């Protein structure tokens, strides 16, 4: 599975369960935990997380 697929699956499950993120930073932190790597602002991963 690609990183994009992993993130889409994570956020879809979270949103369907009623989860809301207070900020994009919180969403990036969740993405970082899933991907086991930092998601820095203005990085390709941050863009990917923000688009999903």
ABEGO torsion letter per residue (X at the ends): XBAAAAAAAAAAAAAAAGBBBABAAAAAAAAAAAAGBBBBBGBAAAAAAAAX
